[in-house]
Amino acid sequence: MPKVAQPAVRFTRADYDRLPEGMHVELIDGELLKMAEPTFRHQEIARELFLLLVAHVGTTRVVFGPLTFAIDEHNALVPDVFVMRESEIPGRDAKDIDRALVIAEILSPSTASRDRNVKVAKYLAKGVEEVWLLDPKKETVEVHARSGAEKASGAETIPSRALGGLKLAASAVFLR
C-alpha cells in the first residue's frame, strides 16, 4: 500500500506568540525556523552598528534584537538592528514592531541564504526602505532597496538614501 503524504503543519502568528520565552526561532511562511545563536563577533558587529546609527539618528530610533518584526499571519522575523521613523516608535511595552525605516541583518553561515533570499524581500515588501546585510566572513556590507542593491567592503562607502547623510562603510563596523 503506498504511503500517503502528510500535510505540512503551517504555524501562525498566534502559535509563534505561544512559544516559551527565549526560543530562538522565526516564523517564515508558516514554518518555525531556528535562528543561529549569535557569536561574540556577531554581537561586536551589532554593537558597532548600533553606535554608528545612534550617532547619526539618536537613541530613540535605533533598537537591536531580539525583537519581533511582524510581517503577517505566517511571518514574524527577528532582525539584528532596526531604525524606526520618529513617528513610528512603539510604546515601551511593545513586544514587536511592524514598521521600520532600515533593518540590518548580520549574516551567519547557517542562515545567510535565508536572510538574503527570503527575508530581504519580505522586509522590502512590508515597506522597509533599506535592508542592510553585514557579512562578517567577507567583511562586506550590502544595502538593499526596492530600486536595487549596492555592496561595499573596506573603506568603500554606500550612501543610505533612507538615512540621508549617512555613508555606510564596512570598516566602520568590522573591528579587527
Contacts in CASP RR format, 6 or more apart in sequence:
PFRMAT RR
TARGET T0000
AUTHOR 0000-0000-0000
METHOD contacts of the structure
MODEL  1
MPKVAQPAVRFTRADYDRLPEGMHVELIDGELLKMAEPTFRHQEIARELF
LLLVAHVGTTRVVFGPLTFAIDEHNALVPDVFVMRESEIPGRDAKDIDRA
LVIAEILSPSTASRDRNVKVAKYLAKGVEEVWLLDPKKETVEVHARSGAE
KASGAETIPSRALGGLKLAASAVFLR
10 30 0 8 1.000
10 31 0 8 1.000
10 74 0 8 1.000
11 27 0 8 1.000
11 30 0 8 1.000
11 31 0 8 1.000
11 32 0 8 1.000
11 74 0 8 1.000
12 27 0 8 1.000
12 30 0 8 1.000
12 73 0 8 1.000
12 74 0 8 1.000
13 27 0 8 1.000
13 70 0 8 1.000
13 72 0 8 1.000
13 73 0 8 1.000
13 74 0 8 1.000
13 76 0 8 1.000
15 27 0 8 1.000
15 32 0 8 1.000
16 25 0 8 1.000
16 27 0 8 1.000
16 32 0 8 1.000
16 68 0 8 1.000
16 76 0 8 1.000
19 25 0 8 1.000
19 32 0 8 1.000
24 34 0 8 1.000
24 35 0 8 1.000
24 37 0 8 1.000
24 66 0 8 1.000
25 32 0 8 1.000
25 33 0 8 1.000
25 34 0 8 1.000
25 35 0 8 1.000
26 32 0 8 1.000
26 33 0 8 1.000
26 35 0 8 1.000
26 76 0 8 1.000
26 77 0 8 1.000
26 78 0 8 1.000
27 33 0 8 1.000
27 74 0 8 1.000
27 75 0 8 1.000
27 76 0 8 1.000
27 77 0 8 1.000
28 74 0 8 1.000
28 75 0 8 1.000
28 77 0 8 1.000
28 114 0 8 1.000
28 118 0 8 1.000
28 119 0 8 1.000
28 122 0 8 1.000
29 74 0 8 1.000
29 75 0 8 1.000
29 118 0 8 1.000
30 74 0 8 1.000
30 75 0 8 1.000
33 114 0 8 1.000
35 78 0 8 1.000
35 111 0 8 1.000
36 108 0 8 1.000
36 109 0 8 1.000
36 110 0 8 1.000
36 111 0 8 1.000
38 46 0 8 1.000
38 106 0 8 1.000
38 108 0 8 1.000
39 108 0 8 1.000
41 136 0 8 1.000
42 80 0 8 1.000
42 106 0 8 1.000
42 108 0 8 1.000
42 136 0 8 1.000
44 175 0 8 1.000
45 106 0 8 1.000
45 134 0 8 1.000
45 136 0 8 1.000
45 173 0 8 1.000
45 174 0 8 1.000
45 175 0 8 1.000
46 64 0 8 1.000
46 80 0 8 1.000
46 81 0 8 1.000
46 106 0 8 1.000
48 172 0 8 1.000
48 173 0 8 1.000
48 174 0 8 1.000
48 175 0 8 1.000
49 80 0 8 1.000
49 81 0 8 1.000
49 104 0 8 1.000
49 106 0 8 1.000
49 134 0 8 1.000
49 173 0 8 1.000
50 62 0 8 1.000
50 64 0 8 1.000
50 81 0 8 1.000
52 168 0 8 1.000
52 172 0 8 1.000
52 173 0 8 1.000
53 62 0 8 1.000
53 81 0 8 1.000
53 83 0 8 1.000
53 102 0 8 1.000
53 163 0 8 1.000
54 62 0 8 1.000
56 163 0 8 1.000
56 165 0 8 1.000
56 166 0 8 1.000
57 83 0 8 1.000
57 163 0 8 1.000
60 86 0 8 1.000
60 89 0 8 1.000
61 83 0 8 1.000
61 84 0 8 1.000
61 85 0 8 1.000
61 86 0 8 1.000
61 89 0 8 1.000
61 101 0 8 1.000
62 81 0 8 1.000
62 82 0 8 1.000
62 83 0 8 1.000
62 84 0 8 1.000
63 81 0 8 1.000
63 82 0 8 1.000
63 84 0 8 1.000
63 97 0 8 1.000
64 80 0 8 1.000
64 81 0 8 1.000
64 82 0 8 1.000
65 78 0 8 1.000
65 79 0 8 1.000
65 80 0 8 1.000
65 81 0 8 1.000
65 82 0 8 1.000
66 78 0 8 1.000
67 78 0 8 1.000
67 79 0 8 1.000
67 82 0 8 1.000
67 95 0 8 1.000
67 96 0 8 1.000
67 97 0 8 1.000
68 76 0 8 1.000
68 77 0 8 1.000
68 78 0 8 1.000
68 95 0 8 1.000
68 96 0 8 1.000
68 97 0 8 1.000
69 76 0 8 1.000
69 77 0 8 1.000
69 78 0 8 1.000
69 79 0 8 1.000
69 82 0 8 1.000
69 96 0 8 1.000
69 97 0 8 1.000
69 98 0 8 1.000
69 100 0 8 1.000
69 103 0 8 1.000
69 123 0 8 1.000
69 126 0 8 1.000
70 76 0 8 1.000
70 96 0 8 1.000
70 97 0 8 1.000
70 98 0 8 1.000
71 77 0 8 1.000
71 98 0 8 1.000
71 122 0 8 1.000
71 126 0 8 1.000
75 122 0 8 1.000
76 96 0 8 1.000
77 119 0 8 1.000
77 122 0 8 1.000
77 123 0 8 1.000
79 100 0 8 1.000
79 103 0 8 1.000
79 104 0 8 1.000
79 105 0 8 1.000
79 119 0 8 1.000
79 123 0 8 1.000
80 104 0 8 1.000
80 105 0 8 1.000
80 106 0 8 1.000
81 103 0 8 1.000
81 104 0 8 1.000
82 97 0 8 1.000
82 100 0 8 1.000
82 102 0 8 1.000
82 103 0 8 1.000
82 104 0 8 1.000
83 100 0 8 1.000
83 101 0 8 1.000
83 102 0 8 1.000
83 103 0 8 1.000
83 162 0 8 1.000
83 163 0 8 1.000
84 90 0 8 1.000
84 97 0 8 1.000
84 99 0 8 1.000
84 100 0 8 1.000
84 101 0 8 1.000
85 99 0 8 1.000
85 101 0 8 1.000
88 97 0 8 1.000
88 99 0 8 1.000
88 100 0 8 1.000
90 97 0 8 1.000
98 126 0 8 1.000
99 126 0 8 1.000
99 127 0 8 1.000
100 123 0 8 1.000
100 128 0 8 1.000
101 128 0 8 1.000
101 129 0 8 1.000
101 130 0 8 1.000
101 162 0 8 1.000
101 163 0 8 1.000
102 128 0 8 1.000
102 129 0 8 1.000
102 130 0 8 1.000
102 131 0 8 1.000
102 132 0 8 1.000
102 160 0 8 1.000
102 162 0 8 1.000
102 163 0 8 1.000
103 123 0 8 1.000
103 128 0 8 1.000
103 130 0 8 1.000
103 131 0 8 1.000
103 132 0 8 1.000
104 131 0 8 1.000
104 132 0 8 1.000
104 133 0 8 1.000
104 134 0 8 1.000
105 115 0 8 1.000
105 119 0 8 1.000
105 120 0 8 1.000
105 131 0 8 1.000
105 132 0 8 1.000
105 133 0 8 1.000
105 134 0 8 1.000
106 134 0 8 1.000
106 136 0 8 1.000
107 115 0 8 1.000
107 116 0 8 1.000
107 133 0 8 1.000
107 134 0 8 1.000
107 135 0 8 1.000
107 136 0 8 1.000
107 137 0 8 1.000
109 137 0 8 1.000
112 135 0 8 1.000
115 133 0 8 1.000
116 133 0 8 1.000
119 131 0 8 1.000
120 131 0 8 1.000
120 133 0 8 1.000
120 144 0 8 1.000
123 131 0 8 1.000
124 131 0 8 1.000
124 144 0 8 1.000
124 145 0 8 1.000
124 146 0 8 1.000
129 145 0 8 1.000
129 161 0 8 1.000
129 162 0 8 1.000
130 143 0 8 1.000
130 144 0 8 1.000
130 145 0 8 1.000
130 160 0 8 1.000
130 161 0 8 1.000
130 162 0 8 1.000
130 163 0 8 1.000
131 143 0 8 1.000
131 144 0 8 1.000
131 145 0 8 1.000
132 141 0 8 1.000
132 142 0 8 1.000
132 143 0 8 1.000
132 144 0 8 1.000
132 168 0 8 1.000
133 141 0 8 1.000
133 142 0 8 1.000
133 144 0 8 1.000
134 140 0 8 1.000
134 141 0 8 1.000
134 170 0 8 1.000
134 173 0 8 1.000
134 174 0 8 1.000
135 141 0 8 1.000
135 142 0 8 1.000
136 174 0 8 1.000
138 153 0 8 1.000
139 153 0 8 1.000
139 154 0 8 1.000
139 170 0 8 1.000
139 174 0 8 1.000
140 151 0 8 1.000
140 152 0 8 1.000
140 153 0 8 1.000
140 170 0 8 1.000
141 151 0 8 1.000
141 152 0 8 1.000
141 153 0 8 1.000
141 158 0 8 1.000
141 168 0 8 1.000
141 169 0 8 1.000
141 170 0 8 1.000
141 173 0 8 1.000
142 149 0 8 1.000
142 150 0 8 1.000
142 151 0 8 1.000
142 152 0 8 1.000
143 149 0 8 1.000
143 150 0 8 1.000
143 151 0 8 1.000
143 158 0 8 1.000
143 160 0 8 1.000
143 168 0 8 1.000
145 161 0 8 1.000
145 162 0 8 1.000
150 158 0 8 1.000
151 158 0 8 1.000
152 158 0 8 1.000
152 168 0 8 1.000
152 169 0 8 1.000
152 170 0 8 1.000
153 170 0 8 1.000
154 169 0 8 1.000
154 170 0 8 1.000
154 171 0 8 1.000
154 174 0 8 1.000
155 169 0 8 1.000
155 170 0 8 1.000
155 171 0 8 1.000
156 169 0 8 1.000
156 170 0 8 1.000
157 167 0 8 1.000
157 168 0 8 1.000
157 169 0 8 1.000
158 167 0 8 1.000
158 168 0 8 1.000
158 169 0 8 1.000
159 165 0 8 1.000
159 166 0 8 1.000
159 167 0 8 1.000
159 168 0 8 1.000
160 166 0 8 1.000
160 167 0 8 1.000
160 168 0 8 1.000
END
